[in-house]
Amino acid sequence: MVAPVIHVIWRGYLTSTLFSLSDRTAYVTGGLGTIGAAICHALGSCGASAIALDVDLPEPQPENSMYFDITELNNLGTRLDCLESHSGIADIWVNAAYPRTNDWAKQSQKTLTQESWAQNVSLQMNSYCLLSSAIAERMAGRGGGSIINLGSIYGLVGPDFNIYEATDMTLPPTYAAIKAAIVNHSRYLASYYGSQNVRVNTVCPGGVLNEQPKRFIDNYSRRTPMGRLATAEEIGGPVAFLASPAASYITGSVLTVDGGWTAI
């Protein structure tokens, strides 16, 4: 009779303690987007108060959402003060926003302009890195916290252009540079703030299903060991794990959520 009792206690400990985010406040930039909303839901399911930060707020404004533009870096300290005074101190911060220029999807190696490169680096890479730095410094001053940045498999490996065959899609070269920079800057922050209990990790998804053309979905699925794209919900769970006490000794890591894409 002893073993079953221990098993029940251990199982309850795992679910109620290791993965619990009760009494934690989490901010998710791009929180109303496809992936961001799934991350908010996953964090909320673990007990966190998840606040979606976005620049495109519909009417009526969703509950637990606020306007926040990550590309606006002027007076960042003051803006973060206002944010936290309104909704609580950030225990968890997730960067899932995807700011980019209007010509982003059309940029290829042959058509890329210096202007577009510089604009997109400023919009996404600079915003992620400088915002993460500011949040990490705040967390360090109050005993710790968890930052999770959204990278990509294309920040780790080169693209397979065959998946874009017979579609009007491509991968902008700036994307690979930006995502690689986010990965390594996250490692830098993890090293710098590790002794102050600030954990900084990166989640690198593969392709996420989001109304892409059927030809692309078919091409991508054939290339991936699991034979399909991810759902947004499958990105939310790993983010919640990295934010949780279960990941208390994980920092500077890159968690690939790619159906095996980078394994082959």
C-alpha positions as CSV (number, residue, x, y, z in Angstrom):
1,M,0.0,0.0,0.0
2,V,3.0,2.3,0.5
3,A,4.1,2.6,-3.2
4,P,0.7,3.8,-4.6
5,V,0.5,6.5,-1.9
6,I,3.9,7.8,-2.8
7,H,3.0,7.7,-6.5
8,V,-0.1,9.8,-6.0
9,I,1.8,12.3,-3.9
10,W,4.6,12.6,-6.5
11,R,2.1,12.9,-9.4
12,G,0.3,15.7,-7.6
13,Y,3.5,17.5,-6.8
14,L,4.5,17.4,-10.5
15,T,1.3,18.9,-11.7
16,S,0.6,21.4,-8.9
17,T,4.2,22.6,-8.2
18,L,6.7,22.0,-11.0
19,F,4.5,23.4,-13.7
20,S,2.5,25.9,-11.7
21,L,2.7,29.5,-12.7
22,S,0.2,30.7,-10.0
23,D,0.8,34.2,-8.7
24,R,3.1,34.9,-11.7
25,T,2.5,37.8,-14.2
26,A,3.4,37.1,-17.8
27,Y,3.6,39.6,-20.6
28,V,3.5,38.3,-24.2
29,T,4.4,40.7,-27.0
30,G,2.5,39.9,-30.2
31,G,0.1,38.3,-27.8
32,L,-3.0,38.6,-30.1
33,G,-1.2,36.9,-33.0
34,T,-1.6,33.2,-33.9
35,I,1.4,32.0,-31.9
36,G,1.2,34.8,-29.2
37,A,-2.4,34.0,-28.4
38,A,-1.6,30.3,-28.0
39,I,1.3,31.2,-25.7
40,C,-1.0,33.4,-23.6
41,H,-3.5,30.5,-23.3
42,A,-0.8,28.0,-22.3
43,L,0.6,30.3,-19.6
44,G,-2.9,31.0,-18.4
45,S,-3.7,27.3,-18.2
46,C,-0.7,27.0,-15.9
47,G,-2.1,29.6,-13.6
48,A,-0.3,32.8,-14.8
49,S,-1.9,36.1,-15.3
50,A,-1.1,36.4,-19.0
51,I,-1.2,39.9,-20.5
52,A,-1.3,40.1,-24.3
53,L,0.7,43.1,-25.6
54,D,0.0,44.1,-29.2
55,V,-0.3,47.0,-31.6
56,D,-3.5,45.8,-33.3
57,L,-6.2,45.7,-30.7
58,P,-9.7,44.9,-32.1
59,E,-12.9,46.3,-30.8
60,P,-14.1,45.4,-28.3
61,Q,-10.6,45.1,-26.8
62,P,-10.0,41.5,-25.5
63,E,-9.7,41.0,-21.8
64,N,-6.1,41.0,-20.5
65,S,-4.7,42.8,-23.5
66,M,-2.8,46.1,-23.7
67,Y,-1.4,48.3,-26.5
68,F,2.4,48.0,-26.6
69,D,4.7,48.6,-29.6
70,I,8.0,46.8,-29.2
71,T,9.6,48.9,-31.9
72,E,9.1,52.1,-29.9
73,L,12.3,52.2,-27.9
74,N,12.3,55.8,-26.8
75,N,11.5,56.3,-23.1
76,L,11.4,52.5,-22.7
77,G,11.9,52.6,-18.9
78,T,9.0,54.9,-18.5
79,R,6.8,52.8,-20.7
80,L,7.7,49.6,-18.8
81,D,7.0,51.4,-15.5
82,C,3.5,52.3,-16.7
83,L,2.9,48.8,-17.9
84,E,3.9,47.1,-14.7
85,S,2.1,49.6,-12.5
86,H,-1.1,48.9,-14.4
87,S,-0.9,45.1,-14.7
88,G,1.8,43.9,-12.3
89,I,5.6,43.3,-12.2
90,A,6.8,41.0,-15.0
91,D,7.8,37.6,-13.6
92,I,7.7,36.2,-17.2
93,W,8.3,38.1,-20.4
94,V,7.8,36.4,-23.8
95,N,8.8,38.1,-27.1
96,A,6.5,36.7,-29.8
97,A,5.8,39.9,-31.8
98,Y,6.7,39.9,-35.5
99,P,7.2,43.5,-36.7
100,R,8.3,43.9,-40.3
101,T,8.1,46.1,-43.3
102,N,5.3,45.9,-45.9
103,D,7.6,44.5,-48.5
104,W,9.0,41.8,-46.2
105,A,7.4,38.8,-47.8
106,K,8.6,39.8,-51.3
107,Q,12.3,40.2,-50.3
108,S,14.6,37.6,-51.7
109,Q,18.4,37.4,-52.2
110,K,18.0,39.0,-55.6
111,T,15.6,41.8,-54.7
112,L,16.8,42.7,-51.2
113,T,17.7,46.4,-50.7
114,Q,19.9,47.9,-48.1
115,E,17.1,50.0,-46.9
116,S,14.8,47.1,-46.3
117,W,17.5,45.1,-44.5
118,A,18.2,48.0,-42.1
119,Q,14.6,48.7,-41.5
120,N,13.7,45.1,-40.6
121,V,16.8,44.6,-38.4
122,S,15.7,47.7,-36.5
123,L,12.1,46.7,-36.3
124,Q,12.6,43.1,-35.0
125,M,16.2,42.4,-34.0
126,N,16.9,45.7,-32.2
127,S,13.5,45.6,-30.5
128,Y,13.9,42.0,-29.2
129,C,17.4,42.5,-28.0
130,L,17.1,45.9,-26.4
131,L,13.7,45.1,-24.8
132,S,15.1,41.8,-23.5
133,S,18.1,43.7,-22.0
134,A,15.8,46.2,-20.3
135,I,13.5,43.5,-18.9
136,A,16.5,41.4,-17.7
137,E,17.9,44.3,-15.8
138,R,14.6,44.9,-14.1
139,M,14.2,41.2,-13.2
140,A,17.8,41.1,-11.8
141,G,17.0,44.0,-9.5
142,R,14.1,42.2,-7.9
143,G,15.4,38.6,-7.6
144,G,14.9,37.0,-10.9
145,G,12.5,36.1,-13.7
146,S,12.2,34.3,-17.0
147,I,12.5,35.7,-20.5
148,I,11.6,33.6,-23.6
149,N,12.3,34.8,-27.1
150,L,10.8,33.4,-30.2
151,G,13.5,32.4,-32.7
152,S,13.2,30.1,-35.6
153,I,14.8,27.0,-37.1
154,Y,16.2,29.4,-39.7
155,G,18.2,31.1,-37.0
156,L,19.9,27.7,-36.5
157,V,20.2,26.2,-40.0
158,G,20.0,27.3,-43.6
159,P,16.6,27.2,-45.4
160,D,15.5,24.5,-47.8
161,F,14.2,26.5,-50.7
162,N,12.6,23.4,-52.2
163,I,9.6,23.9,-49.9
164,Y,8.8,27.1,-51.7
165,E,8.7,25.5,-55.2
166,A,5.6,26.4,-57.2
167,T,4.5,28.9,-54.6
168,D,4.8,32.7,-54.4
169,M,6.5,32.4,-51.0
170,T,10.2,32.7,-50.1
171,L,12.4,33.3,-47.1
172,P,13.8,36.9,-46.8
173,P,17.5,36.7,-46.1
174,T,17.1,39.3,-43.3
175,Y,15.0,36.7,-41.4
176,A,17.9,34.3,-41.0
177,A,20.2,37.1,-39.8
178,I,17.6,38.4,-37.3
179,K,16.6,35.1,-35.8
180,A,20.3,34.0,-35.4
181,A,21.0,37.2,-33.7
182,I,18.1,36.8,-31.3
183,V,19.3,33.3,-30.4
184,N,22.8,34.4,-29.5
185,H,21.9,37.6,-27.8
186,S,19.6,35.5,-25.6
187,R,22.6,33.3,-24.7
188,Y,24.6,36.5,-23.9
189,L,21.9,37.7,-21.5
190,A,21.6,34.2,-19.9
191,S,25.3,34.3,-19.2
192,Y,25.3,37.9,-17.9
193,Y,22.3,37.5,-15.6
194,G,22.5,33.9,-14.6
195,S,23.9,34.6,-11.2
196,Q,21.0,37.0,-10.5
197,N,18.4,34.3,-11.2
198,V,17.3,35.7,-14.5
199,R,16.8,32.9,-17.0
200,V,16.8,33.7,-20.7
201,N,15.9,31.0,-23.3
202,T,14.9,30.8,-26.9
203,V,12.1,28.7,-28.5
204,C,12.8,28.0,-32.2
205,P,9.7,26.8,-34.0
206,G,9.5,25.2,-37.3
207,G,6.7,26.0,-39.7
208,V,3.4,26.8,-38.0
209,L,0.1,26.1,-39.8
210,N,-1.5,29.5,-40.6
211,E,-3.5,29.4,-43.8
212,Q,-0.5,28.8,-46.1
213,P,-1.0,27.6,-49.7
214,K,-1.7,23.9,-50.0
215,R,1.4,23.4,-52.2
216,F,3.6,24.9,-49.5
217,I,2.0,22.7,-46.8
218,D,2.6,19.6,-48.9
219,N,6.2,20.5,-49.7
220,Y,6.9,21.3,-46.1
221,S,5.2,18.2,-44.7
222,R,7.3,15.9,-47.0
223,R,10.5,17.5,-45.7
224,T,9.6,17.0,-42.0
225,P,10.0,13.7,-40.1
226,M,6.6,14.2,-38.4
227,G,5.0,14.9,-41.8
228,R,3.2,18.1,-41.0
229,L,3.5,21.7,-39.8
230,A,3.0,22.6,-36.1
231,T,-0.1,24.0,-34.6
232,A,0.2,27.2,-32.6
233,E,-0.8,25.4,-29.5
234,E,2.3,23.1,-29.9
235,I,4.5,26.2,-29.5
236,G,2.6,27.5,-26.4
237,G,3.3,24.4,-24.3
238,P,7.1,24.5,-24.6
239,V,7.1,28.2,-23.8
240,A,5.0,27.6,-20.6
241,F,7.5,24.8,-19.7
242,L,10.5,27.1,-19.9
243,A,8.7,29.7,-17.8
244,S,7.8,27.2,-15.1
245,P,9.7,26.0,-12.0
246,A,10.2,22.7,-13.9
247,A,12.8,24.6,-16.0
248,S,14.5,26.3,-13.1
249,Y,18.0,25.2,-14.1
250,I,17.5,25.9,-17.8
251,T,19.0,29.1,-19.2
252,G,20.8,30.0,-22.4
253,S,19.1,27.1,-24.1
254,V,17.5,26.8,-27.5
255,L,14.4,24.6,-27.6
256,T,13.6,23.5,-31.1
257,V,9.9,22.7,-31.7
258,D,10.1,21.6,-35.3
259,G,8.8,18.1,-35.8
260,G,12.3,16.9,-36.4
261,W,13.3,19.4,-39.1
262,T,16.7,20.1,-37.6
263,A,17.4,16.5,-36.8
264,I,18.0,15.6,-40.5
